[in-house]
Amino acid sequence: MHAVSAGETIAIVPLVKRLVTLGHAVIVTNMTPTGRERVESLLLTHCGGSVTNAYAPYDLPVAVSRFLARTQPKALIIVDTELWPNMLHQVSQQNIPSILVNGRLSEKSAIGYARIGMLSRPMFNQLTCVCAQSALQGERFKRLGVSSQGLHVTGSVKFDLQLPEDLAARRASLHEKFKGRSVLLAASTHKGEEDAVLLAFKEMGLSEDYILVLAPRHPARADAVFALCEQAQLPVQRHSVCQDILPETKVYLIDTLGELLYFYSIVNSAFVGGSLVDVGGHNPMEPAHFGMPMLMGGYLRNIKDIAEQFVEGGAMKITQPSELAADWREIELNPRLHQQMSEAAEQVMQANRGALDRVEQLILPHLQ
């Protein structure tokens, strides 16, 4: 099962655990250190020797051939359209089924693939089964060469979030740590977004009990983000220091991996990053699971279909850097709006659950 980075790995943890329970051994491959860390934390410590982890081989014929000869997989399961032509060609040649889970293609990507149709069409045609996130995504896959028989609209398994067993204990611990303060969260932020978030937090003019939890997408940037907080003259503390939160602290900096979900469980509302700068937007399903009003910027190509559901349902507001302070302040100071957005988030999540069951039923016949 190939999950390129941390987000994709978190999404497929429930699926991996189900396959292990059914007696299958699973090799999870990644391409980033954060992805490997998530496999170690969420799977290796819970699944005994049934799950192993490796970096994906370079997509070169010899490297792929050696990898397949050593692992001898029953199937290749790919998460979120991370397609490699040599890998797909060789598994097809060896009659190993290839299954795409959480399949998504932006219109821009679909047009790009279509321009090199002589190269891309055989690759899409080699996919045994595509589990598309929506009917619109499915049509794009079909245009690019995926067979009608192999195309299924299942939704996104990210809606079937599996909560950690220690959530209740960790939530209670965080509530104690923040001592009744009102918490806002800016999650998975990138360079260029922290400046906008910090400025908006100052401009909101909220009461003194408010505190901003700031979680950069890449903890390696924590030093730079810490410096931005100091430049903004906002007293800041690091999560990794494990100290009590001081009364004067205005920004709490998450500089660790794998803890964001716990913070989502205690905050009032959240801005989800990768969306004020041209990254494409990160996963809004985690905050929505806790019935949280959400804000995102306009760069949403990676999650467009999902974001539209939250916007149309009334759970999310699309904002711009110049509007972030006013939009966020309105959510916080309008209890009726806050309640409406919270209920809408829960309704969208409930309407989309079940993708994991549908994907599992499509995968199992290929493993027999």
Number of C-alpha atoms within 10 A of each C-alpha: 24 25 27 24 20 20 16 21 26 19 23 24 19 20 17 23 20 15 17 17 12 10 10 15 18 20 17 25 22 25 17 14 13 19 22 22 19 21 25 15 12 18 23 16 11 12 16 10 12 18 20 16 19 13 16 19 18 14 15 12 15 11 15 20 16 12 16 16 10 9 9 10 17 17 18 19 17 23 23 22 17 13 16 13 16 18 24 23 18 16 21 17 11 9 12 19 21 24 24 25 29 28 25 29 24 17 13 10 13 16 14 12 17 17 11 10 15 10 12 16 17 16 21 23 18 21 23 22 24 31 28 27 25 18 15 16 21 22 16 20 23 17 13 19 18 23 17 13 9 15 21 20 20 25 26 25 26 25 24 23 18 13 13 11 8 9 14 13 10 17 17 13 13 16 15 12 15 18 13 11 15 18 21 23 25 24 25 22 25 21 16 13 19 22 17 17 22 20 17 20 23 14 13 16 11 14 8 12 15 17 23 22 25 28 28 25 20 15 17 11 13 19 12 11 22 21 12 16 22 12 11 13 12 19 16 23 22 19 16 10 8 9 10 12 17 12 13 12 16 23 25 22 23 21 23 17 16 13 12 18 16 21 21 25 21 20 21 19 26 24 28 23 29 27 26 28 19 14 15 17 24 22 21 25 22 22 26 27 22 20 26 28 30 28 25 25 23 19 20 24 19 19 18 16 17 20 23 15 16 24 19 12 17 20 28 25 21 20 19 17 17 11 13 25 21 14 17 22 16 14 21 18 11 10 11 11 16 21 16 16 26 24 19 23 28 21 18 23 21 13 9 17 17 15 20 23 14 15 24 15 10 17 20 11 8 16 13 6
